[in-house]
Amino acid sequence: MIFDAGQCQLGEGALWHSDRNALIWFDILGRRMFMREPGGERREWRFEDHVSAAGIVDRDRLIVASSRALSLFDLRDGSSRPLVALEADNPVTRSNDGRADPQGGFWIGTIGLNAEDGAGSIWRWYRGELRRLFPDITITNAICFTPDGRHAHFADTARSIVWKVALDADGWPAGDPQPWLDLSAEGLNPDGAVIDAQGGLWTAQWGASRVARYDAEGRFDRAIDLPARHVSCPAFGGPELTRMFVTSATQGLDDPTPEDGCVMSVPADVAGQPEYRVRVD
């Protein structure tokens, strides 16, 4: 079940890179990015700022989101080139959850360094343009896209709500977000999320030691229990995209176990979607 035993303070941003048959993930508070092939050695890159999420450009390049910018990162030599500033004039925030969309854009959420109320926003970078989509979010999470590419989801973990919004042909929101899943009555905290090939949304639930699947109508289907308490972000991976990798965190735990903060891997009985690529040209 343990894919990588290195403990992250705040593991996040799980991303399967099919060109490299490898998982990429982050320790936001440790300011590190990792990559590991199943059975291989872990590679690590350190950054000056918090880094939290990435989108695949091609085999060798990623879009990486940091506290102050979106940058083009080269896995071959570790070089990085800024593409656009991201709330660089706001010392209160950093980046958080993010994912590439079907149209080749990159969605990225921000969050207050101390989860200040309403300090975060959801942004989209597309063909050189960075646009704020949704402001006044406390803890941005669960950015993911339906298999038909016509809808996006995102969450405010602090409110226990996952929203759904329609997209136009270029991937921009085509209306107002609507509440799609409200977990407040159950006391559950939706964190990172990914949608499988059948349209089911899998969300890591911070503090609940599980990843739960909800069908396309938002109805609870099933859950996978995990040994880490603060699970944070799932990703489908493996050659057939039938394994689920899940990051976790030791943040906020007075007595972390050896499993807390590790990356876990479990078989899934449904395949995921391949990760989309970000267009930089």
C-alpha positions in Angstrom: 0.0 0.0 0.0 2.9 2.4 0.6 4.3 3.6 -2.7 6.8 6.1 -1.2 7.6 6.1 2.5 9.1 9.6 2.6 6.9 11.7 4.9 5.6 15.0 3.5 4.4 17.8 5.8 1.8 18.6 3.2 1.7 16.1 0.3 -0.3 17.3 -2.6 -0.6 17.6 -6.4 -0.5 13.9 -7.3 0.0 13.6 -11.1 0.6 10.5 -13.3 3.0 11.3 -16.1 2.3 8.5 -18.7 5.2 9.4 -20.9 7.6 8.6 -18.1 5.5 5.9 -16.3 6.0 7.9 -13.1 4.1 9.7 -10.4 4.8 13.4 -9.7 3.8 15.0 -6.3 4.7 17.8 -4.0 5.4 18.6 -0.4 4.0 22.2 -0.3 5.4 23.2 3.1 8.7 21.4 2.3 8.9 23.3 -1.0 9.8 20.2 -2.9 8.6 18.3 -6.0 9.2 14.6 -6.4 9.0 12.0 -9.2 9.2 8.3 -9.0 8.6 5.3 -11.3 7.1 2.2 -9.7 10.0 0.2 -8.4 12.4 3.1 -9.2 14.3 5.7 -7.1 12.7 8.9 -6.1 13.9 12.1 -7.7 13.6 15.4 -5.8 13.7 19.1 -6.7 13.8 21.9 -4.2 12.3 25.4 -4.7 12.6 28.8 -3.1 8.8 29.2 -2.9 6.0 26.9 -2.0 5.1 24.7 -5.0 1.9 22.8 -5.1 0.7 21.5 -8.5 1.8 20.8 -12.1 0.4 20.2 -15.6 2.1 18.1 -18.2 3.3 20.0 -21.3 5.3 17.1 -22.9 7.7 14.4 -21.9 10.2 16.7 -20.5 8.3 19.9 -19.5 5.8 20.8 -16.8 3.8 23.9 -15.8 4.6 24.2 -12.1 2.6 26.5 -9.8 4.4 28.3 -7.0 3.5 31.0 -4.5 4.1 33.7 -7.0 4.1 32.4 -10.5 3.4 29.7 -13.1 6.7 28.5 -14.5 7.8 26.2 -17.3 10.0 23.5 -15.6 12.3 21.1 -17.4 12.6 17.7 -15.8 15.9 17.0 -17.7 18.0 19.6 -16.0 15.8 21.2 -13.4 15.7 24.6 -15.1 12.7 26.8 -14.7 11.4 29.8 -16.7 8.5 32.0 -15.3 5.5 32.3 -17.6 3.2 34.5 -15.7 2.9 36.0 -12.2 0.3 34.5 -9.9 -0.9 36.8 -7.1 2.7 38.0 -6.8 1.6 41.2 -5.2 -0.4 39.4 -2.4 1.9 38.2 0.4 -1.0 36.5 2.1 -1.5 33.7 -0.5 0.2 30.7 -2.1 -0.9 28.3 -4.8 -2.7 25.1 -3.9 -4.7 22.5 -6.0 -4.4 22.6 -9.8 -4.9 20.5 -13.0 -4.8 20.8 -16.8 -8.1 20.9 -18.6 -9.3 19.1 -21.7 -8.8 22.3 -23.9 -5.2 22.7 -22.9 -5.6 25.3 -20.2 -4.3 25.0 -16.6 -6.5 25.7 -13.6 -4.9 26.7 -10.3 -6.3 27.6 -7.0 -4.8 29.9 -4.3 -5.2 29.8 -0.6 -4.2 32.0 2.4 -1.0 30.9 4.1 -3.1 30.5 7.2 -6.3 29.6 5.4 -7.6 33.1 5.8 -11.3 33.3 5.1 -12.1 34.0 1.5 -8.5 34.8 0.6 -8.2 32.2 -2.2 -9.3 32.2 -5.9 -9.5 29.8 -8.8 -7.5 31.0 -11.9 -7.1 29.6 -15.4 -4.1 30.1 -17.7 -4.8 29.5 -21.3 -2.7 30.3 -24.4 -0.8 33.0 -22.5 -3.8 34.6 -20.7 -4.2 34.2 -16.9 -7.8 35.0 -15.8 -9.3 34.9 -12.3 -12.5 32.7 -12.5 -13.8 32.5 -9.0 -12.7 34.7 -6.0 -13.5 34.5 -2.3 -12.7 30.9 -1.7 -11.0 29.8 1.5 -9.4 26.5 0.7 -9.3 25.8 -3.1 -9.3 22.1 -4.0 -10.8 19.3 -6.1 -10.2 20.8 -9.5 -11.1 18.1 -12.1 -13.0 17.7 -15.4 -15.8 15.4 -16.7 -14.9 12.9 -19.4 -16.8 14.9 -22.0 -14.8 18.1 -21.3 -18.0 20.1 -20.8 -17.9 20.6 -17.0 -15.4 21.4 -14.3 -15.5 20.8 -10.6 -13.8 22.6 -7.7 -14.2 22.7 -4.0 -13.9 25.0 -1.0 -12.7 22.5 1.6 -13.6 25.0 4.4 -17.2 24.9 3.4 -17.3 21.1 2.6 -18.8 21.9 -0.8 -17.9 20.8 -4.3 -19.2 22.9 -7.2 -19.8 22.1 -10.9 -19.6 24.6 -13.7 -20.3 24.3 -17.4 -17.5 25.1 -19.9 -17.6 26.6 -23.4 -15.7 25.2 -26.4 -12.5 27.0 -25.3 -12.8 25.8 -21.7 -13.9 29.0 -20.1 -16.8 28.9 -17.6 -20.1 29.2 -19.5 -22.3 30.1 -16.4 -22.3 30.3 -12.6 -21.0 27.4 -10.5 -23.7 25.3 -8.8 -23.3 23.3 -5.6 -22.9 19.7 -6.7 -21.9 17.9 -3.5 -22.4 19.2 0.1 -20.6 17.1 2.7 -21.1 19.6 5.6 -23.8 17.5 7.3 -21.4 14.5 7.4 -18.5 16.6 8.7 -16.3 15.6 5.7 -13.7 17.8 4.1 -13.3 17.4 0.3 -9.6 17.8 -0.7 -8.0 16.9 -4.0 -10.1 15.1 -6.5 -10.0 13.3 -9.8 -12.7 11.9 -12.2 -12.5 8.4 -13.6 -13.3 7.3 -17.1 -16.9 6.5 -16.1 -17.5 10.0 -14.7 -17.2 9.1 -11.0 -15.5 11.8 -8.9 -13.0 10.5 -6.3 -12.2 12.9 -3.5 -9.6 12.6 -0.8 -11.3 13.5 2.5 -8.9 15.3 4.8 -9.0 13.9 8.4 -11.2 10.9 7.4 -8.5 8.4 6.2 -10.2 7.7 3.0 -10.9 8.5 -0.7 -14.5 8.4 -1.6 -16.2 8.0 -5.0 -19.4 9.9 -6.0 -21.2 9.0 -9.2 -22.0 11.6 -11.9 -25.1 12.7 -10.1 -23.2 13.3 -6.8 -24.4 10.2 -5.0 -22.0 8.4 -2.7 -20.8 5.1 -4.3 -18.0 3.7 -2.2 -14.8 4.6 -0.3 -11.3 3.2 0.0 -9.9 3.3 3.5 -6.3 4.3 3.9 -3.8 4.2 6.9 -3.0 8.0 6.7 -5.3 10.4 8.5 -4.9 13.5 6.4 -5.2 12.2 2.8 -5.0 15.0 0.3 -4.9 14.2 -3.4 -5.6 11.1 -5.5 -4.4 10.3 -9.0 -5.0 7.3 -11.3 -1.8 5.8 -12.7 -0.1 2.7 -14.0 0.0 1.4 -17.6 -3.8 1.0 -17.7 -4.6 3.8 -15.2 -6.1 1.3 -12.8 -4.0 2.1 -9.7 -4.8 4.9 -7.4 -2.0 6.9 -5.9 -2.9 9.1 -2.9 -0.7 11.8 -1.1 -1.1 12.6 2.5 0.2 15.0 5.2 1.6 15.2 8.7 0.5 18.8 9.0 -1.7 19.3 12.1 -0.9 15.9 13.7 0.8 15.8 17.1 1.5 12.1 16.8 2.1 11.1 13.2 2.3 7.4 12.4 4.9 6.1 9.9 2.1 6.1 7.3 1.1 9.7 7.7 2.6 11.9 5.1 3.4 9.0 2.8 2.2 8.3 -0.8 -0.1 5.3 -0.9 -1.0 3.1 -3.9 -4.0 0.8 -4.1 -5.7 -1.1 -7.0 -8.8 0.6 -8.4 -11.7 -1.3 -10.0 -12.2 1.4 -12.6 -9.8 3.1 -14.9 -8.9 6.8 -14.7 -8.7 9.4 -17.5 -5.3 10.2 -19.0 -4.0 13.6 -17.8 -4.5 16.4 -20.3 -1.6 18.4 -21.7 -1.1 22.2 -21.2 -0.7 24.2 -24.4 2.2 26.7 -24.1 2.4 27.7 -27.8 
